[in-house]
Amino acid sequence: MTIYNFISFAGIFIFMGIAFGLSENKKNINYRVILWGILFQLIFALFIFIFPAGTTVFLWINDAVVAVLNASQAGTKFLFGRLALPPGSQNEFGETSMGFYLAFQALPTIIFFSALTSILYYYRILPVCIKYFSRIFTKAMKISGAESLCASSNIFVGVESFLLIKPHLKNLTRSEMTVVLTAGMSTVASNVMGIYIFSLQETFPAIAGHLVAASFLSVPASIIMAKLLVPESEIPETLGENLEPVYERESNIFEAVINGANSGVRLIVGIGALLLAVLGLVALFDLVLISFGNLINAGDELNLRSLLAYAAYPFVITMGVPFEDAMRIAGIIGERLILTEVASYIDLSIAIKEDMLVHPRSAVVASYALCGFAHFASLSIFIGGMAGLMPERKADIAKVGFKALIAATLATFMTGAIAGTFFLEGSGVLLF
């Protein structure tokens, strides 16, 4: 154990303290939710990071996910040839990789994983898994079936998790609504996780296992933060009930594959368009900042990334990132708020590859803290998605939306602190 492990452990409670300070009704906070949420996280992290059996499971999950990801490359290699080859690899014809291209290597994996998710839905595998986790949260935390079912589904899916509780959406309380939005923004969907794995796999071989672990850890963290910021002050319609996931099952497996692949295409277009627009706007904004910086002799140091890095720095320190790496990790985590986690994971990969990080724990903590859609782009997506399903409650959704973004950000930071608490250099779950 090092001093950074203790800092990370303290950080868990500091982040909850921040949420408590921002709470809109401290008297109504349900501490059973908080205690069980912490317990779930600590037990899971202890199992993964410390126990030999947990380490074995972790490595098996990592290898399984990587094997599936490698299988997903068959289609991209067929379509794009050398452009689809990961850096440092070659194909059966002896052609070598031309480098990393997000559009030709990482993004196409979304189509494969979307189709795979549809198949798992068709065979009722995912619904059973979601229902199992939902019942655990409902019984232990004494929360509503609707919010626990939606939160649990975010381990596996994204904004479509709203559809699983569609009949109950219109009757959600403000607190339930905050949990649903927070869970969506503090986790990542399985179909986009392939992007992050592909971006980091070369420099961080165990990243798949870490991201799967982060997805599980972030669900109780999201419930904790949402219930601290917006405690329940009403009686939920489905309080304590075990709900069945609501979804439309395709007529056959071929339809499931087609619908899943088409959903993946739409997601790729959305992500690509968002990156094109946001990165361009950030570059334009940086030009303005740099011009202003030249006037005050600040030079190129004044830019959006540096401003976000300074804002994220105290949170990064609180997560237990060593001081030598804190500012660089702060820049990577801070930029997620504007540039999305896709750009942040790519920058983390570059930092590892170019030996910019002194301590391995910095990359581990950052990979957990980045595992979530906690940024402005997803806020608009999730609010728009929910409002589209219940337009009569747009005003309520808008009121809790920003609170949910704060809760989601704190939840991902809490997940990073949990990872930092149990991370020991030389442990079996690592690393580069």
Secondary structure, 3 states (H helix, E strand, C coil): CCHHHHHHHHHHHHHHHHHHHCCCCHHHCCHHHHHHHHHHHHHHHHHHHCCHHHHHHHHHHHHHHHHHHHHHHHHHHHHHHHHHCCCCCECCCCCECCCCCHHHHHCCHHHHHHHHHHHHHHCCHHHHHHHHHHHHHHHHHCCEHHHHHHHHHCCCCCHHHHHHHHHHHHHCCHHHHHHHHHHHHCCCCHHHHHHHHHHHCCCCCCHHHHHHHHHHHHHHHHHHHHHHHCCCCCCCCCECCCCCCCCCCCCCHHHHHHHHHHHHHHHHHHHHHHHHHHHHHHHHHHHHHHHHHHHCCCHHHCCHHHHHHHHHHHHHHHCCCCHHHHHHHHHHHHCHHHHHHHHHHHHHHHHHHCCCCCCHHHHHHHHHHCCCCCCHHHHHHHHHHHHHHCHHHHHHHHHHHHHHHHHHHHHHHHHHHHHHHHCCCCCCCCCC
